[in-house]
Amino acid sequence: MRPTPLARTTPARLGVLAGAAALIGVPLAAGPADAALATVGVVQDRLAPTGMTAGSASTASLTLHASRCFTAKTVGVGVRDAAGTNLDFPGSASNVRICPGGATVTTGARTLPAGSYTQFGFWQDAAGGWHNLPSRTLTVADAAPGTPAAPAVPAPAQGKALTWAEEFSGPIAWGSKWTGDRSSAYRYGNHNPDDNKLDWLAPSAVTVSGGAATFTATPSAHTLENGEQAWDTGLLTTEYSSDGFQVRTGDYLEARVKLPSGTGAWPALWTWKDGNNEIDSFEYHPDNPNLLELSNRIRSGLKYHTDANAIAPDRWVTIGTYYGADSVDWYVNGAKVFSDGTGVGANWSAYPILNLSLGAGQYHPAASGSAPIAFSADYLRVYR
């Protein structure tokens, strides 16, 4: 990860939820806020998943647009069983800007028993009123006997099978699956001041809790060769592990991450081998809060992707990369946002790296002070 200098459907009248478990809209007394909302015209464009398998965790996504821009207090995906029990997907998004160009929200994952459910998108207005979008039936099928639970295949990976994954459901498998104390991308193995980084790699800086990994950076007792104070921080790479997994041409890699807010934070998902082979699924800097840097360092492809609806500090976002021979494609919350038209070639392979770097100030504000800086990841999955 080298530094880069910056340069539908028909609208329907919406009901209002009387409570979290209600599906049928209940009219409220008219007022100025209701009159304003009546002119918004929110439309549900896409709702996923279309089906699930019992025991297999799945996220949900909702794409919607409005006739004019406004900010919804909450947007999420609701699920009700036959008895009306609330089984919503967790992780509804807050303060979502919805415009005519659309917005996409991705939830957390959950499992459901086999059966038929009512599924729908919903949003909450600034006054606290709940509005449900058109509903449909969600069928959760029985898993075949003895079939292990597996995540639903995302749309960009249709036709591929999940071949490698890290769900962060238990302790980090240091040595066998992951390495955290060195990378050949770092000049000194565990640190690299040449790339405008303050990093000093410390496996203890990566912890797992509640099904997610947290990378926590703190000022270090180490001093870099250029005289700068280092920061102890976390990195995960399959390089040097006994498993030694590599992504290769034709694979689709997807991660769900929570972007950091601390000054100097520089998280990234990227690849490295033999002194390059670098594809950056994303790089992020909180001083450009709504921007992801997407880059192909092998055959020169770059895009600064901006989306205030999906990308922001302290927000979860799903980022995917398809490593095509002739074009690398990037996805944000399931939607393709960039194709570089150059690709990685037919015989490319490399080690995936997920890490939290700290910038030294050349291109973005440097990390300073003593407050910890955190970055989180829900999962990494490779489809082949």
N, C-alpha and C positions, 0 to 999 in steps of 0.2 A: 504494500500500500504506500505509494509514493505521493507526496503532496501535489495538489493541483491548484494553481492560483485561480481565483474566481473571475473571472470575467462577469321509441316509446308507445306508451299506451294512452288510452283516453282518460282524462282526469275524472275522478269520482268524488262525490260529496262525502266528506270524511265524518265518521262518528267520533264521539268523545268518550274515552274510557272512564267509567265511573269509579274505577279502582284498578289495582294491578291485576286482579283476577278476572275482571269483566271483559267481555269481548264485544257485546252489543253496545253501540253508542247511546248515550243518554243526553238529551238536549239540555243545555244550560241557559240561564237567563241571558238575553242579549245585552251587550254593552259595547263600549268603544273598542276594546281589544278584540271582541268577537267580530265586529264589523271589519277590522283590519285584516284578521285572519281569513275572512271569507274571500278576500281578493288574492290570497296567496296561491291557491291551486296546486297542492302538492301531489305528485304522481309517482307511484312505485314502478320503476322500470325493470328491476331485476331482483329476484329473491332466491337465495340459495341457503342450504342445499335443497335439491328437489327430492331427495330420498336419503335414508340412512340405514345402517345395519346395526342391530341390537348389540350393545357392548362396545361399539367402535366410536371413539370420540370424534366429533366433527364440529368445526366452526360454522358460523352462518355469516352471510354477507347480504347487504341491502343497498341497492342503488336507487336513488330517487332524485327528482328535480322539482323545481317550483317555478311558477310563472314570473316571480320576481325574487330577488335575493332577500333572505332573512336568516336569523340564527335560531335554530331549534335548541332548546335547553337540553334535551335528551333524544337520541335516536337509537333504536334497537330492534331486535327480532323476537316476537312473542310466540309462545307455544302453549296450547291448552289441550289437556286430554279430554276424554268423553265426559268426565264429570266436571269439567271447567277448572281443574287444578292448574295453577300457574307453574309452567315448566320452562320459562323463558331462557334463551341463551344468555350466559353471563357476559359482563363486560360491555354494557351499552355505552355509546360514546356521548360525551358532554359537549355542549356549545358547538354544534356542527353548523357550519355555514352552508346553506342550501341555496343554489342559484339555478337559473335556467340551464346552465351547462352541466348540472348534475353533481352529486356527491355520493361517495361510496363509504360504507361503514362495515368493518369486519369485527365480529364478536369474539369472545373466548370460546373454548371448546366445551362440549358436554356430551354425555351419552343418554340414550333413551331406551326403555324397554320396547320390545316389538309391539306394534299396534298402529292405529291411525290417529293422527293428531291434527288440530287446526293450527296453521302457521300463518303469521302475518307480520308485516313491518309496522312500527309505531313511532310516533314522535310526540314530544312534549313542548308546548309553547312557553313563552317567557312568563306567562301568568300562572303556569302550573297545570294547564289543561292537557289531558292526554288525548291523542288522535290516532285511531288505528286505520291502517291502509287495507286494501282488499285482501281477504284471506283465501287460503287454499288448503287442501289436504296434504299433509306430510306423512308418508308411509315409511315406517321403520320395520325392515324385514328381519326375520330370524337369521342369525348366523348359522352356517353349516356346523354340525357337531365337530368339535375339536379345532375349529378355525380360530386363530388368535385374533384379538381386536386389532384393527389397523385404521389409520386415518383415512378419510375419504380422499380419493384422488382429485386434486384441484384441476380446474378446466385446462390450464396450460399444459398439464401432464397427461391428458387423456390418451389412452393407448400405451401408457408406460406403467410399470409396477414400482411400488416403493421398494428400493433396494438397500437403503441405508438411512438411519435416522438417529437423532438424539432428541429425546423428549424431555430431558431433565427431570425425570420422575424419581431419580435416586442420586447418590453421590457420583461425582465425576470419576470416570474410569481412567485414572491417570496411568500412563504407561501402556495399557492395552489398547485403548481407543483414542486417547488424547495426550498431547504433550502441552505443558504450560510454562516451562522454564526456558525455552529457547526456540528459535526459528532461524532458518538459513537466510531469511529476508532481513535479519538484524545483523549488522556488521560484527558486533561483539557477542552474538548469540542471544543474550538476554537484554540487550539494550542497543540503541542505534541513534546517536545524536546527529548523524549525517542527514537523516530525513526530517529534520526539524521536529524531532520527538523528544519528550521528556521521559519516555517509558523506561521502567526497570521491571522486568517480568517477575511476577510472584504468583505461583499457583494458588496460594492462600487468598488471593484477591478475587477468586471466582468461587462463589458459594451457591448452593442449591436449596431452595425452599418453596413449597407450595407449587411444584411443577414448573418452576422457572429458575434460570440461572441469573445471578446478579454479579456484574463486574464492578468492583468498587476500587477507585483510585484514591490514594492518599499520599501526601508528601513523604518522600523516602529519606533514609539516612545516607543513601548513596549520592555521590557527586559524579556527573558525567565528565568525559574527557574535555569538553569545551567549558567547564566550570559551572555549568547550570546544575541546579538541584534537580535530581530525578524524582519521579513519582512512581511508587509501587502500584502496579496495575495488572490486569488480567488479560490473557490471550489463550485461546484454544486452537490448536492445530493438530492434524492427524500426522504431520511429518514427525519422524523419529518414533512414532508409536509402533507397537508390535503388529497392530492391524494394518497400519499404513494406508488407509483408504484414500483413493483419489477420485475426483470427478473427472469425466472425460467427455469427448465430443458426443453430442446427442443427449446428454443428461439435462435434467431440470432440477435446480436447487432452489428450495424455498425456506425462508426463515420468517418468524414472527418476532419482532423486537419492539422494545419500548425505548424511544429516543430520549437521550439525556438533556438536561437543562443547564448543567454547570459550565461556566466559562472555561474554555480550553479543551472541552471534551471533543474527542475525535473518534467515534466508533466506526467500525467498518466490517463488512463481510467481503472477503476477497480470496484469491487463490495465488499460489506461489510454488515454483519448482525450477531448479536449474538456473537460478539467477533471474528469472522473469516468469513467463507463463501466467502473467497477472491479468485477471479479470476482476474488476471491482463491482460486486453486486450493488453496493452502495458505500458512500462515505457521507458523513453528516457532521455539521458544525452548528451549534446552537445560535451563533451570531447571524446565520442565515436560516431562520427557524423553519421555513416552509420549503426548503430545497434539499434534494438529494443529488449527489454527484455519481453518475453512472459512467463507467469507463472501461474500454478495452485497451489495455496497454500492449497487446501483442500486435494488433493490426490497426491501431489508431482509430478508436471510436469514442466519442464523448458527448454526454448530454447533461446539462444542468436542469433537472426536472423539478418544477415548482408546482405545488398543490396545497394551498392553505387548508383544504378540507380534509386531507389525509395525513399531512406531514406537519408535525409541530412538537416542541419539547414536551416530554412526559406523556406522549401519546403512543399507543400501540399501532403498529403498521406491519402488514405482510408484504414482503419483498421477494420476488422470484426472478431467477435467471435461467434462460435456456441457452446452452452452449452449442449453438449450431455451427457446422463447418463453414458455412458461407455468411451467417449472420448470427450475432448474439442478440437475444431479445430480453428486455427487462419488463417486469410486471410489478405493479403496485396495487395491493388489495385485489388481485385477480385480473386487473385490466392492463393490457399491453401499453407501455408508455414510450418505448424506444426500441428500434431495431437498427443496429449499426451498419448492416449491409457488408460487413467485412468478415466476421466470424472468427473462429479459432483454428480452422484447418481440420483435416480429416483425422489426424493422429495425436491430437492434443490431450494432455492430462495434467492434473495439478492437485496439490493438497489444499483443502478448504481451510480458511482461517477466519475466526470470529474474535474480535478484540476491541478493547477500549484503549486507544492511544490518547496522549495528552500533547497538545500542540505547544511549541516553544515561542510562537508569536510572529513567525515570518509572514504567514498568509492570513492568519486569524488570531484573535486575542489569545494570549498565553494563559495557561493554567496558573493560578496564584492563590495565595492564602493557604488556609489549612483545612477548609471544609472538604469532606469526602465528595467525590463525583461518582455517580452510579449510572449504569446502563444495564438493561435486562433483556433476556431472550427466553421465549416460550418454547421454541423448538427449531431444529434444522432437519430437513428431509430432502433426500435425493431420490428422484424417480428416473428409471432407465428402461 
